[in-house]
Amino acid sequence: MSASDLVLVVAVIALVVAACAVLLLVARLLRSVRALEVASGELRARSDELTQSLDRTAASAQADLDRVDSLLDAAESVQHVVDGVGQLTRDSVATPLIKARAFVAGTSQAARRIGRPKGARG
């Protein structure tokens, strides 16, 4: 064998080794791609579950807010009724009581004046 033949054999062996290394790397890359596809499928499924769960939670929260809103409306209506009843009570009770008290005070003063002797009026 000559030197050029030896260089050619070494070059061919180096090319075969390099080709094998490239094939091994491609095989590992393919395995990694398949594993990534599986992982992304699992993530997609899990994210779909979480999205559905969030949608249900949001719907439930909206229903609760609607109930609270209706309760607040009802409480506001009750407050207006109570305010009206309070004003009605003041108007219907306070005025007659004031008049009755004035009547009693006037009657008491008149009774005192009637009961005094004529010269003792002041």
Residue, then its C-alpha position, 0 to 999 in steps of 0.5 A: m500500500s502506498a501513502s496515498d492509499l493509506v490516506l484514502v483508507v484513513a479518510v474513508i474510515a473517518l468519513v464512515v465514523a463521521a456518518c455514523a456519528v451523524l446518524l446517531l445524532v439524528a436518531r437522538l434528535l428524533r427521539s427528543v422530537r417525539a418526546l417533545e411531541v408527547a409532552s406538548g400533547e400532555l400540556r395541551a390536554r392539561s391546559d384545556e382542562l384548566t381552561q374549562s375549570l377556569d371557565r366554570t369558576a368564572a361562570s360560578a363567580q358571575a352567578d354569585l355576583d348576580r345574586v349579591d347584586s339582587l340582594l343589594d337591590a333588595a336591601e336598598s328597597v328595604q332601606h327606602v321602605v324603612d325610611g318612608v315608614g320612619q318619616l310617616t311615623r314622625d309625621s303621624v305621631a310627632t305632630p299630634l303629640i306636640k299638639a297634645r302636649a301644647f294642649v295639656a300645657g295650655t290647659s294646665q296654665a288655664a287651670r292655674r289661672i282660674g284657680r288663683p284669686k283675682g288680685a294675684r294675677g300676674 
